[in-house]
């Protein structure tokens, strides 16, 4: 497949893949976003209003927002 290269070990087993981001960049972003979402699915959820309040209190967000 054009733009996809496999990296193999000394026994010729595929251990990694190189993806041409000029060709598949958008697809990679979607794949990566899904990986991150899967990793975080069990994390505590914080309501947006609470997050904004905390960030303002910590001085990490402008008060005008």
Predicted model as a PDB file, atoms N, CA, C, CB and O in Angstrom, pLDDT in the B-factor column:
MODEL        1                                                                  
ATOM      1  N   UNK A   1       0.857  -1.171   0.000  1.00 87.00           N  
ATOM      2  CA  UNK A   1       0.000   0.000   0.000  1.00 87.00           C  
ATOM      3  C   UNK A   1       0.905   1.237   0.000  1.00 87.00           C  
ATOM      4  CB  UNK A   1      -0.976  -0.004   1.235  1.00 87.00           C  
ATOM      5  O   UNK A   1       1.821   1.347   0.816  1.00 87.00           O  
ATOM      6  N   UNK A   2       0.644   2.139  -0.900  1.00 94.00           N  
ATOM      7  CA  UNK A   2       1.453   3.351  -0.999  1.00 94.00           C  
ATOM      8  C   UNK A   2       1.312   4.187   0.271  1.00 94.00           C  
ATOM      9  CB  UNK A   2       1.043   4.178  -2.236  1.00 94.00           C  
ATOM     10  O   UNK A   2       0.205   4.425   0.754  1.00 94.00           O  
ATOM     11  N   UNK A   3       2.455   4.628   0.803  1.00 96.00           N  
ATOM     12  CA  UNK A   3       2.447   5.477   1.983  1.00 96.00           C  
ATOM     13  C   UNK A   3       2.455   4.729   3.297  1.00 96.00           C  
ATOM     14  CB  UNK A   3       1.272   6.352   1.943  1.00 96.00           C  
ATOM     15  O   UNK A   3       2.440   5.348   4.361  1.00 96.00           O  
ATOM     16  N   UNK A   4       2.480   3.390   3.242  1.00 96.00           N  
ATOM     17  CA  UNK A   4       2.515   2.561   4.446  1.00 96.00           C  
ATOM     18  C   UNK A   4       3.758   1.678   4.371  1.00 96.00           C  
ATOM     19  CB  UNK A   4       1.206   1.694   4.587  1.00 96.00           C  
ATOM     20  O   UNK A   4       3.943   0.950   3.396  1.00 96.00           O  
ATOM     21  N   UNK A   5       4.605   1.738   5.387  1.00 97.00           N  
ATOM     22  CA  UNK A   5       5.801   0.906   5.449  1.00 97.00           C  
ATOM     23  C   UNK A   5       5.839   0.195   6.790  1.00 97.00           C  
ATOM     24  CB  UNK A   5       7.084   1.753   5.235  1.00 97.00           C  
ATOM     25  O   UNK A   5       5.570   0.789   7.834  1.00 97.00           O  
ATOM     26  N   UNK A   6       6.176  -1.076   6.747  1.00 97.00           N  
ATOM     27  CA  UNK A   6       6.280  -1.853   7.972  1.00 97.00           C  
ATOM     28  C   UNK A   6       7.737  -1.940   8.406  1.00 97.00           C  
ATOM     29  CB  UNK A   6       5.686  -3.260   7.778  1.00 97.00           C  
ATOM     30  O   UNK A   6       8.644  -2.061   7.582  1.00 97.00           O  
ATOM     31  N   UNK A   7       7.937  -1.875   9.710  1.00 97.00           N  
ATOM     32  CA  UNK A   7       9.249  -2.071  10.307  1.00 97.00           C  
ATOM     33  C   UNK A   7       9.245  -3.490  10.862  1.00 97.00           C  
ATOM     34  CB  UNK A   7       9.568  -0.988  11.431  1.00 97.00           C  
ATOM     35  O   UNK A   7       8.316  -3.883  11.568  1.00 97.00           O  
ATOM     36  N   UNK A   8      10.273  -4.248  10.545  1.00 98.00           N  
ATOM     37  CA  UNK A   8      10.329  -5.639  10.985  1.00 98.00           C  
ATOM     38  C   UNK A   8      11.528  -5.870  11.903  1.00 98.00           C  
ATOM     39  CB  UNK A   8      10.398  -6.582   9.773  1.00 98.00           C  
ATOM     40  O   UNK A   8      12.512  -5.131  11.873  1.00 98.00           O  
ATOM     41  N   UNK A   9      11.416  -6.914  12.718  1.00 98.00           N  
ATOM     42  CA  UNK A   9      12.536  -7.276  13.584  1.00 98.00           C  
ATOM     43  C   UNK A   9      13.470  -8.224  12.830  1.00 98.00           C  
ATOM     44  CB  UNK A   9      12.029  -7.933  14.904  1.00 98.00           C  
ATOM     45  O   UNK A   9      13.296  -8.450  11.633  1.00 98.00           O  
ATOM     46  N   UNK A  10      14.458  -8.775  13.531  1.00 98.00           N  
ATOM     47  CA  UNK A  10      15.438  -9.628  12.859  1.00 98.00           C  
ATOM     48  C   UNK A  10      14.861 -10.972  12.426  1.00 98.00           C  
ATOM     49  CB  UNK A  10      16.617  -9.858  13.765  1.00 98.00           C  
ATOM     50  O   UNK A  10      15.523 -11.720  11.706  1.00 98.00           O  
ATOM     51  N   UNK A  11      13.642 -11.291  12.852  1.00 98.00           N  
ATOM     52  CA  UNK A  11      12.962 -12.517  12.395  1.00 98.00           C  
ATOM     53  C   UNK A  11      11.889 -12.184  11.359  1.00 98.00           C  
ATOM     54  CB  UNK A  11      12.326 -13.269  13.594  1.00 98.00           C  
ATOM     55  O   UNK A  11      11.033 -13.008  11.040  1.00 98.00           O  
ATOM     56  N   UNK A  12      11.957 -10.961  10.846  1.00 97.00           N  
ATOM     57  CA  UNK A  12      11.044 -10.467   9.811  1.00 97.00           C  
ATOM     58  C   UNK A  12       9.584 -10.384  10.279  1.00 97.00           C  
ATOM     59  CB  UNK A  12      11.131 -11.359   8.594  1.00 97.00           C  
ATOM     60  O   UNK A  12       8.667 -10.467   9.463  1.00 97.00           O  
ATOM     61  N   UNK A  13       9.371 -10.220  11.594  1.00 98.00           N  
ATOM     62  CA  UNK A  13       8.028 -10.003  12.126  1.00 98.00           C  
ATOM     63  C   UNK A  13       7.738  -8.510  12.141  1.00 98.00           C  
ATOM     64  CB  UNK A  13       7.882 -10.608  13.551  1.00 98.00           C  
ATOM     65  O   UNK A  13       8.590  -7.710  12.527  1.00 98.00           O  
ATOM     66  N   UNK A  14       6.543  -8.140  11.725  1.00 97.00           N  
ATOM     67  CA  UNK A  14       6.151  -6.731  11.736  1.00 97.00           C  
ATOM     68  C   UNK A  14       6.027  -6.254  13.179  1.00 97.00           C  
ATOM     69  CB  UNK A  14       4.814  -6.519  10.971  1.00 97.00           C  
ATOM     70  O   UNK A  14       5.296  -6.840  13.977  1.00 97.00           O  
ATOM     71  N   UNK A  15       6.748  -5.187  13.503  1.00 98.00           N  
ATOM     72  CA  UNK A  15       6.726  -4.664  14.873  1.00 98.00           C  
ATOM     73  C   UNK A  15       6.264  -3.211  14.939  1.00 98.00           C  
ATOM     74  CB  UNK A  15       8.104  -4.785  15.494  1.00 98.00           C  
ATOM     75  O   UNK A  15       5.947  -2.707  16.017  1.00 98.00           O  
ATOM     76  N   UNK A  16       6.224  -2.549  13.806  1.00 98.00           N  
ATOM     77  CA  UNK A  16       5.797  -1.145  13.777  1.00 98.00           C  
ATOM     78  C   UNK A  16       5.381  -0.803  12.354  1.00 98.00           C  
ATOM     79  CB  UNK A  16       6.937  -0.186  14.276  1.00 98.00           C  
ATOM     80  O   UNK A  16       5.619  -1.559  11.411  1.00 98.00           O  
ATOM     81  N   UNK A  17       4.758   0.349  12.232  1.00 95.00           N  
ATOM     82  CA  UNK A  17       4.334   0.815  10.916  1.00 95.00           C  
ATOM     83  C   UNK A  17       4.654   2.291  10.789  1.00 95.00           C  
ATOM     84  CB  UNK A  17       2.823   0.558  10.689  1.00 95.00           C  
ATOM     85  O   UNK A  17       4.525   3.051  11.749  1.00 95.00           O  
ATOM     86  N   UNK A  18       5.069   2.691   9.601  1.00 97.00           N  
ATOM     87  CA  UNK A  18       5.295   4.100   9.294  1.00 97.00           C  
ATOM     88  C   UNK A  18       4.185   4.530   8.336  1.00 97.00           C  
ATOM     89  CB  UNK A  18       6.733   4.342   8.669  1.00 97.00           C  
ATOM     90  O   UNK A  18       3.913   3.859   7.340  1.00 97.00           O  
ATOM     91  N   UNK A  19       3.556   5.644   8.649  1.00 96.00           N  
ATOM     92  CA  UNK A  19       2.441   6.141   7.852  1.00 96.00           C  
ATOM     93  C   UNK A  19       2.811   7.498   7.276  1.00 96.00           C  
ATOM     94  CB  UNK A  19       1.144   6.236   8.700  1.00 96.00           C  
ATOM     95  O   UNK A  19       3.227   8.393   8.011  1.00 96.00           O  
ATOM     96  N   UNK A  20       2.666   7.653   5.980  1.00 97.00           N  
ATOM     97  CA  UNK A  20       2.921   8.930   5.337  1.00 97.00           C  
ATOM     98  C   UNK A  20       1.776   9.879   5.694  1.00 97.00           C  
ATOM     99  CB  UNK A  20       3.062   8.765   3.785  1.00 97.00           C  
ATOM    100  O   UNK A  20       0.653   9.723   5.215  1.00 97.00           O  
ATOM    101  N   UNK A  21       2.072  10.851   6.531  1.00 96.00           N  
ATOM    102  CA  UNK A  21       1.025  11.747   7.014  1.00 96.00           C  
ATOM    103  C   UNK A  21       0.529  12.709   5.946  1.00 96.00           C  
ATOM    104  CB  UNK A  21       1.527  12.527   8.194  1.00 96.00           C  
ATOM    105  O   UNK A  21      -0.560  13.267   6.077  1.00 96.00           O  
ATOM    106  N   UNK A  22       1.305  12.911   4.902  1.00 96.00           N  
ATOM    107  CA  UNK A  22       0.816  13.738   3.791  1.00 96.00           C  
ATOM    108  C   UNK A  22      -0.352  13.038   3.102  1.00 96.00           C  
ATOM    109  CB  UNK A  22       1.955  14.028   2.770  1.00 96.00           C  
ATOM    110  O   UNK A  22      -1.271  13.690   2.608  1.00 96.00           O  
ATOM    111  N   UNK A  23      -0.312  11.724   3.072  1.00 96.00           N  
ATOM    112  CA  UNK A  23      -1.376  10.948   2.423  1.00 96.00           C  
ATOM    113  C   UNK A  23      -2.483  10.608   3.419  1.00 96.00           C  
ATOM    114  CB  UNK A  23      -0.803   9.655   1.806  1.00 96.00           C  
ATOM    115  O   UNK A  23      -3.665  10.759   3.113  1.00 96.00           O  
ATOM    116  N   UNK A  24      -2.096  10.146   4.616  1.00 97.00           N  
ATOM    117  CA  UNK A  24      -3.056   9.606   5.569  1.00 97.00           C  
ATOM    118  C   UNK A  24      -3.173  10.411   6.861  1.00 97.00           C  
ATOM    119  CB  UNK A  24      -2.684   8.204   5.900  1.00 97.00           C  
ATOM    120  O   UNK A  24      -3.618   9.879   7.878  1.00 97.00           O  
ATOM    121  N   UNK A  25      -2.788  11.662   6.838  1.00 95.00           N  
ATOM    122  CA  UNK A  25      -2.794  12.475   8.052  1.00 95.00           C  
ATOM    123  C   UNK A  25      -4.151  12.568   8.726  1.00 95.00           C  
ATOM    124  CB  UNK A  25      -2.318  13.844   7.734  1.00 95.00           C  
ATOM    125  O   UNK A  25      -4.247  12.404   9.942  1.00 95.00           O  
ATOM    126  N   UNK A  26      -5.187  12.823   7.969  1.00 95.00           N  
ATOM    127  CA  UNK A  26      -6.534  12.963   8.545  1.00 95.00           C  
ATOM    128  C   UNK A  26      -7.002  11.635   9.137  1.00 95.00           C  
ATOM    129  CB  UNK A  26      -7.541  13.452   7.471  1.00 95.00           C  
ATOM    130  O   UNK A  26      -7.588  11.599  10.219  1.00 95.00           O  
ATOM    131  N   UNK A  27      -6.739  10.554   8.422  1.00 95.00           N  
ATOM    132  CA  UNK A  27      -7.113   9.236   8.924  1.00 95.00           C  
ATOM    133  C   UNK A  27      -6.368   8.926  10.220  1.00 95.00           C  
ATOM    134  CB  UNK A  27      -6.825   8.154   7.869  1.00 95.00           C  
ATOM    135  O   UNK A  27      -6.946   8.375  11.157  1.00 95.00           O  
ATOM    136  N   UNK A  28      -5.084   9.281  10.271  1.00 94.00           N  
ATOM    137  CA  UNK A  28      -4.292   9.060  11.487  1.00 94.00           C  
ATOM    138  C   UNK A  28      -4.866   9.860  12.648  1.00 94.00           C  
ATOM    139  CB  UNK A  28      -2.816   9.444  11.254  1.00 94.00           C  
ATOM    140  O   UNK A  28      -4.954   9.344  13.762  1.00 94.00           O  
ATOM    141  N   UNK A  29      -5.259  11.110  12.414  1.00 96.00           N  
ATOM    142  CA  UNK A  29      -5.836  11.938  13.478  1.00 96.00           C  
ATOM    143  C   UNK A  29      -7.087  11.274  14.052  1.00 96.00           C  
ATOM    144  CB  UNK A  29      -6.175  13.350  12.947  1.00 96.00           C  
ATOM    145  O   UNK A  29      -7.270  11.238  15.268  1.00 96.00           O  
ATOM    146  N   UNK A  30      -7.941  10.754  13.183  1.00 96.00           N  
ATOM    147  CA  UNK A  30      -9.156  10.079  13.640  1.00 96.00           C  
ATOM    148  C   UNK A  30      -8.808   8.841  14.460  1.00 96.00           C  
ATOM    149  CB  UNK A  30     -10.040   9.692  12.442  1.00 96.00           C  
ATOM    150  O   UNK A  30      -9.401   8.606  15.513  1.00 96.00           O  
ATOM    151  N   UNK A  31      -7.857   8.054  13.985  1.00 94.00           N  
ATOM    152  CA  UNK A  31      -7.421   6.850  14.691  1.00 94.00           C  
ATOM    153  C   UNK A  31      -6.856   7.215  16.063  1.00 94.00           C  
ATOM    154  CB  UNK A  31      -6.365   6.085  13.860  1.00 94.00           C  
ATOM    155  O   UNK A  31      -7.195   6.591  17.068  1.00 94.00           O  
ATOM    156  N   UNK A  32      -6.001   8.220  16.094  1.00 96.00           N  
ATOM    157  CA  UNK A  32      -5.373   8.654  17.344  1.00 96.00           C  
ATOM    158  C   UNK A  32      -6.420   9.179  18.334  1.00 96.00           C  
ATOM    159  CB  UNK A  32      -4.318   9.741  17.062  1.00 96.00           C  
ATOM    160  O   UNK A  32      -6.376   8.849  19.519  1.00 96.00           O  
ATOM    161  N   UNK A  33      -7.357   9.992  17.846  1.00 97.00           N  
ATOM    162  CA  UNK A  33      -8.418  10.507  18.718  1.00 97.00           C  
ATOM    163  C   UNK A  33      -9.207   9.362  19.347  1.00 97.00           C  
ATOM    164  CB  UNK A  33      -9.364  11.430  17.929  1.00 97.00           C  
ATOM    165  O   UNK A  33      -9.550   9.419  20.528  1.00 97.00           O  
ATOM    166  N   UNK A  34      -9.493   8.334  18.571  1.00 97.00           N  
ATOM    167  CA  UNK A  34     -10.228   7.184  19.098  1.00 97.00           C  
ATOM    168  C   UNK A  34      -9.409   6.421  20.132  1.00 97.00           C  
ATOM    169  CB  UNK A  34     -10.629   6.248  17.961  1.00 97.00           C  
ATOM    170  O   UNK A  34      -9.965   5.937  21.119  1.00 97.00           O  
ATOM    171  N   UNK A  35      -8.105   6.306  19.926  1.00 96.00           N  
ATOM    172  CA  UNK A  35      -7.241   5.647  20.912  1.00 96.00           C  
ATOM    173  C   UNK A  35      -7.258   6.403  22.228  1.00 96.00           C  
ATOM    174  CB  UNK A  35      -5.800   5.536  20.385  1.00 96.00           C  
ATOM    175  O   UNK A  35      -7.376   5.798  23.293  1.00 96.00           O  
ATOM    176  N   UNK A  36      -7.142   7.718  22.162  1.00 97.00           N  
ATOM    177  CA  UNK A  36      -7.151   8.542  23.374  1.00 97.00           C  
ATOM    178  C   UNK A  36      -8.495   8.431  24.091  1.00 97.00           C  
ATOM    179  CB  UNK A  36      -6.852  10.016  23.028  1.00 97.00           C  
ATOM    180  O   UNK A  36      -8.536   8.292  25.313  1.00 97.00           O  
ATOM    181  N   UNK A  37      -9.588   8.493  23.340  1.00 96.00           N  
ATOM    182  CA  UNK A  37     -10.918   8.373  23.944  1.00 96.00           C  
ATOM    183  C   UNK A  37     -11.075   7.026  24.644  1.00 96.00           C  
ATOM    184  CB  UNK A  37     -12.013   8.547  22.876  1.00 96.00           C  
ATOM    185  O   UNK A  37     -11.638   6.952  25.736  1.00 96.00           O  
ATOM    186  N   UNK A  38     -10.580   5.969  24.019  1.00 97.00           N  
ATOM    187  CA  UNK A  38     -10.662   4.633  24.620  1.00 97.00           C  
ATOM    188  C   UNK A  38      -9.860   4.568  25.916  1.00 97.00           C  
ATOM    189  CB  UNK A  38     -10.157   3.566  23.633  1.00 97.00           C  
ATOM    190  O   UNK A  38     -10.313   3.976  26.895  1.00 97.00           O  
ATOM    191  N   UNK A  39      -8.677   5.168  25.929  1.00 97.00           N  
ATOM    192  CA  UNK A  39      -7.845   5.169  27.131  1.00 97.00           C  
ATOM    193  C   UNK A  39      -8.498   5.942  28.274  1.00 97.00           C  
ATOM    194  CB  UNK A  39      -6.478   5.762  26.820  1.00 97.00           C  
ATOM    195  O   UNK A  39      -8.301   5.608  29.443  1.00 97.00           O  
ATOM    196  N   UNK A  40      -9.258   6.955  27.949  1.00 95.00           N  
ATOM    197  CA  UNK A  40      -9.818   7.843  28.969  1.00 95.00           C  
ATOM    198  C   UNK A  40     -11.264   7.528  29.339  1.00 95.00           C  
ATOM    199  CB  UNK A  40      -9.733   9.258  28.497  1.00 95.00           C  
ATOM    200  O   UNK A  40     -11.857   8.243  30.147  1.00 95.00           O  
ATOM    201  N   UNK A  41     -11.836   6.490  28.776  1.00 95.00           N  
ATOM    202  CA  UNK A  41     -13.269   6.236  28.967  1.00 95.00           C  
ATOM    203  C   UNK A  41     -13.668   6.017  30.422  1.00 95.00           C  
ATOM    204  CB  UNK A  41     -13.677   5.041  28.165  1.00 95.00           C  
ATOM    205  O   UNK A  41     -14.814   6.278  30.788  1.00 95.00           O  
ATOM    206  N   UNK A  42     -12.752   5.545  31.253  1.00 96.00           N  
ATOM    207  CA  UNK A  42     -13.089   5.278  32.655  1.00 96.00           C  
ATOM    208  C   UNK A  42     -12.654   6.387  33.601  1.00 96.00           C  
ATOM    209  CB  UNK A  42     -12.463   3.987  33.090  1.00 96.00           C  
ATOM    210  O   UNK A  42     -12.809   6.258  34.815  1.00 96.00           O  
ATOM    211  N   UNK A  43     -12.111   7.476  33.060  1.00 95.00           N  
ATOM    212  CA  UNK A  43     -11.689   8.590  33.911  1.00 95.00           C  
ATOM    213  C   UNK A  43     -12.903   9.332  34.457  1.00 95.00           C  
ATOM    214  CB  UNK A  43     -10.779   9.558  33.128  1.00 95.00           C  
ATOM    215  O   UNK A  43     -13.989   9.301  33.877  1.00 95.00           O  
ATOM    216  N   UNK A  44     -12.690   9.991  35.576  1.00 94.00           N  
ATOM    217  CA  UNK A  44     -13.757  10.782  36.179  1.00 94.00           C  
ATOM    218  C   UNK A  44     -14.188  11.887  35.219  1.00 94.00           C  
ATOM    219  CB  UNK A  44     -13.299  11.383  37.528  1.00 94.00           C  
ATOM    220  O   UNK A  44     -13.354  12.547  34.599  1.00 94.00           O  
ATOM    221  N   UNK A  45     -15.466  12.073  35.107  1.00 94.00           N  
ATOM    222  CA  UNK A  45     -16.011  13.132  34.257  1.00 94.00           C  
ATOM    223  C   UNK A  45     -16.189  14.390  35.098  1.00 94.00           C  
ATOM    224  CB  UNK A  45     -17.368  12.699  33.609  1.00 94.00           C  
ATOM    225  O   UNK A  45     -16.615  14.315  36.250  1.00 94.00           O  
ATOM    226  N   UNK A  46     -15.860  15.551  34.521  1.00 94.00           N  
ATOM    227  CA  UNK A  46     -15.985  16.832  35.208  1.00 94.00           C  
ATOM    228  C   UNK A  46     -16.882  17.731  34.356  1.00 94.00           C  
ATOM    229  CB  UNK A  46     -14.575  17.496  35.453  1.00 94.00           C  
ATOM    230  O   UNK A  46     -16.602  17.946  33.177  1.00 94.00           O  
ATOM    231  N   UNK A  47     -17.953  18.254  34.943  1.00 96.00           N  
ATOM    232  CA  UNK A  47     -18.798  19.168  34.175  1.00 96.00           C  
ATOM    233  C   UNK A  47     -17.990  20.378  33.697  1.00 96.00           C  
ATOM    234  CB  UNK A  47     -20.003  19.630  35.025  1.00 96.00           C  
ATOM    235  O   UNK A  47     -17.133  20.880  34.425  1.00 96.00           O  
ATOM    236  N   UNK A  48     -18.260  20.839  32.490  1.00 96.00           N  
ATOM    237  CA  UNK A  48     -17.518  21.942  31.895  1.00 96.00           C  
ATOM    238  C   UNK A  48     -17.539  23.174  32.787  1.00 96.00           C  
ATOM    239  CB  UNK A  48     -18.086  22.280  30.528  1.00 96.00           C  
ATOM    240  O   UNK A  48     -16.513  23.838  32.938  1.00 96.00           O  
ATOM    241  N   UNK A  49     -18.687  23.496  33.383  1.00 95.00           N  
ATOM    242  CA  UNK A  49     -18.765  24.693  34.237  1.00 95.00           C  
ATOM    243  C   UNK A  49     -17.828  24.582  35.435  1.00 95.00           C  
ATOM    244  CB  UNK A  49     -20.207  24.912  34.722  1.00 95.00           C  
ATOM    245  O   UNK A  49     -17.243  25.578  35.862  1.00 95.00           O  
ATOM    246  N   UNK A  50     -17.685  23.366  35.981  1.00 96.00           N  
ATOM    247  CA  UNK A  50     -16.770  23.159  37.106  1.00 96.00           C  
ATOM    248  C   UNK A  50     -15.318  23.300  36.669  1.00 96.00           C  
ATOM    249  CB  UNK A  50     -16.996  21.780  37.733  1.00 96.00           C  
ATOM    250  O   UNK A  50     -14.503  23.872  37.392  1.00 96.00           O  
ATOM    251  N   UNK A  51     -14.993  22.784  35.496  1.00 94.00           N  
ATOM    252  CA  UNK A  51     -13.641  22.894  34.968  1.00 94.00           C  
ATOM    253  C   UNK A  51     -13.279  24.357  34.731  1.00 94.00           C  
ATOM    254  CB  UNK A  51     -13.504  22.091  33.667  1.00 94.00           C  
ATOM    255  O   UNK A  51     -12.182  24.788  35.086  1.00 94.00           O  
ATOM    256  N   UNK A  52     -14.184  25.117  34.138  1.00 94.00           N  
ATOM    257  CA  UNK A  52     -13.939  26.539  33.883  1.00 94.00           C  
ATOM    258  C   UNK A  52     -13.713  27.272  35.201  1.00 94.00           C  
ATOM    259  CB  UNK A  52     -15.124  27.173  33.109  1.00 94.00           C  
ATOM    260  O   UNK A  52     -12.793  28.083  35.312  1.00 94.00           O  
ATOM    261  N   UNK A  53     -14.550  26.990  36.200  1.00 94.00           N  
ATOM    262  CA  UNK A  53     -14.402  27.632  37.510  1.00 94.00           C  
ATOM    263  C   UNK A  53     -13.032  27.328  38.115  1.00 94.00           C  
ATOM    264  CB  UNK A  53     -15.518  27.168  38.467  1.00 94.00           C  
ATOM    265  O   UNK A  53     -12.358  28.231  38.611  1.00 94.00           O  
ATOM    266  N   UNK A  54     -12.619  26.064  38.075  1.00 95.00           N  
ATOM    267  CA  UNK A  54     -11.320  25.660  38.626  1.00 95.00           C  
ATOM    268  C   UNK A  54     -10.171  26.342  37.891  1.00 95.00           C  
ATOM    269  CB  UNK A  54     -11.157  24.137  38.549  1.00 95.00           C  
ATOM    270  O   UNK A  54      -9.236  26.834  38.523  1.00 95.00           O  
ATOM    271  N   UNK A  55     -10.233  26.374  36.573  1.00 95.00           N  
ATOM    272  CA  UNK A  55      -9.160  26.996  35.791  1.00 95.00           C  
ATOM    273  C   UNK A  55      -9.067  28.493  36.080  1.00 95.00           C  
ATOM    274  CB  UNK A  55      -9.386  26.764  34.288  1.00 95.00           C  
ATOM    275  O   UNK A  55      -7.969  29.045  36.139  1.00 95.00           O  
ATOM    276  N   UNK A  56     -10.190  29.139  36.257  1.00 93.00           N  
ATOM    277  CA  UNK A  56     -10.182  30.561  36.611  1.00 93.00           C  
ATOM    278  C   UNK A  56      -9.563  30.774  37.989  1.00 93.00           C  
ATOM    279  CB  UNK A  56     -11.611  31.133  36.579  1.00 93.00           C  
ATOM    280  O   UNK A  56      -8.760  31.686  38.181  1.00 93.00           O  
ATOM    281  N   UNK A  57      -9.939  29.933  38.941  1.00 93.00           N  
ATOM    282  CA  UNK A  57      -9.398  30.041  40.299  1.00 93.00           C  
ATOM    283  C   UNK A  57      -7.886  29.831  40.319  1.00 93.00           C  
ATOM    284  CB  UNK A  57     -10.076  29.025  41.221  1.00 93.00           C  
ATOM    285  O   UNK A  57      -7.181  30.440  41.125  1.00 93.00           O  
ATOM    286  N   UNK A  58      -7.394  28.976  39.440  1.00 95.00           N  
ATOM    287  CA  UNK A  58      -5.957  28.702  39.364  1.00 95.00           C  
ATOM    288  C   UNK A  58      -5.207  29.711  38.491  1.00 95.00           C  
ATOM    289  CB  UNK A  58      -5.731  27.303  38.827  1.00 95.00           C  
ATOM    290  O   UNK A  58      -3.989  29.625  38.333  1.00 95.00           O  
ATOM    291  N   UNK A  59      -5.946  30.663  37.929  1.00 93.00           N  
ATOM    292  CA  UNK A  59      -5.329  31.683  37.092  1.00 93.00           C  
ATOM    293  C   UNK A  59      -4.903  31.152  35.725  1.00 93.00           C  
ATOM    294  CB  UNK A  59      -4.136  32.266  37.800  1.00 93.00           C  
ATOM    295  O   UNK A  59      -4.072  31.765  35.055  1.00 93.00           O  
ATOM    296  N   UNK A  60      -5.458  30.037  35.314  1.00 94.00           N  
ATOM    297  CA  UNK A  60      -5.096  29.431  34.031  1.00 94.00           C  
ATOM    298  C   UNK A  60      -6.094  29.776  32.920  1.00 94.00           C  
ATOM    299  CB  UNK A  60      -5.003  27.920  34.183  1.00 94.00           C  
ATOM    300  O   UNK A  60      -5.939  29.357  31.773  1.00 94.00           O  
ATOM    301  N   UNK A  61      -7.124  30.553  33.290  1.00 93.00           N  
ATOM    302  CA  UNK A  61      -8.136  30.944  32.319  1.00 93.00           C  
ATOM    303  C   UNK A  61      -8.554  32.367  32.615  1.00 93.00           C  
ATOM    304  CB  UNK A  61      -9.357  29.986  32.352  1.00 93.00           C  
ATOM    305  O   UNK A  61      -8.784  32.725  33.770  1.00 93.00           O  
ATOM    306  N   UNK A  62      -8.652  33.167  31.593  1.00 87.00           N  
ATOM    307  CA  UNK A  62      -9.035  34.565  31.709  1.00 87.00           C  
ATOM    308  C   UNK A  62     -10.428  34.667  32.354  1.00 87.00           C  
ATOM    309  CB  UNK A  62      -9.017  35.256  30.314  1.00 87.00           C  
ATOM    310  O   UNK A  62     -11.337  33.912  32.008  1.00 87.00           O  
ATOM    311  N   UNK A  63     -10.577  35.584  33.271  1.00 78.00           N  
ATOM    312  CA  UNK A  63     -11.848  35.769  33.980  1.00 78.00           C  
ATOM    313  C   UNK A  63     -12.983  36.190  33.055  1.00 78.00           C  
ATOM    314  CB  UNK A  63     -11.682  36.801  35.074  1.00 78.00           C  
ATOM    315  O   UNK A  63     -14.150  36.002  33.398  1.00 78.00           O  
ATOM    316  N   UNK A  64     -12.673  36.751  31.898  1.00 77.00           N  
ATOM    317  CA  UNK A  64     -13.712  37.245  31.008  1.00 77.00           C  
ATOM    318  C   UNK A  64     -14.453  36.112  30.282  1.00 77.00           C  
ATOM    319  CB  UNK A  64     -13.105  38.194  29.996  1.00 77.00           C  
ATOM    320  O   UNK A  64     -15.469  36.343  29.627  1.00 77.00           O  
ATOM    321  N   UNK A  65     -13.938  34.910  30.406  1.00 69.00           N  
ATOM    322  CA  UNK A  65     -14.579  33.764  29.715  1.00 69.00           C  
ATOM    323  C   UNK A  65     -15.632  33.162  30.594  1.00 69.00           C  
ATOM    324  CB  UNK A  65     -13.545  32.686  29.326  1.00 69.00           C  
ATOM    325  O   UNK A  65     -16.284  32.194  30.202  1.00 69.00           O  
TER     326      UNK A  65                                                      
ENDMDL                                                                          
END                                                                             
